Amino acid sequence: MSRLSVFNSPLLLGFDHIEHMLDMAAKSGNGGYPPYNIEHLDDRTLRITLAVAGFAPEDLDVTVENNQLVIRGRQADEDTRTFLHRGIAARQFQRKFVLAQGMDVSGASIDNGLLNIDLIRPEPERIVKTIEIKPEPTRRRTVHHKTDGAPSTVSQEGG
């Protein structure tokens, strides 16, 4: 079964990468763990905060892969401790966020079990490009005459 896409319009040229990004965002859903917030700090800055209680900085990885912010958490299972009840699991996770083109991670910090990742959106460049319109190459017309003066063949050459 083929899927109907909004980006199939002939007026939307070169937007197929947006459809790919939307697909990546839909596939990056990984349940509700760990819970997170996204804050708008100012016109150019966002902050993603993940609740990662029990994770040390060395248990966490924050990377950017193909315009995706990927946060991974991995805790070593402690075999030296004996639990009567274990309600706090040593849980692994991976959470992905699709980043818009040009978004940059400016830093990450952990405080009281909250991992803060700051994103900055660069100031967009205002580019105006004038496209030169060239005239179509002129076509030459060649007429071959017979010895009696009447035209016999006409050929056109273009560039």
Buried (B, 14 or more C-beta within 10 A) or exposed (E): EEEEEEBEEEEEEEBEEBBBBBEBEEEBEEEEBBEBEEEEEEEEEBBBBBBBEEBEEEBBEBEBEEBBBBBBBBBEEEEEEEEEEEEEEBEEBEBBBBBEEEBEBEEBEBEEEBBBBBBBBEEEEEEEEEEEEEEEEEEEEEEEEEEEEEEEEEEEEEE
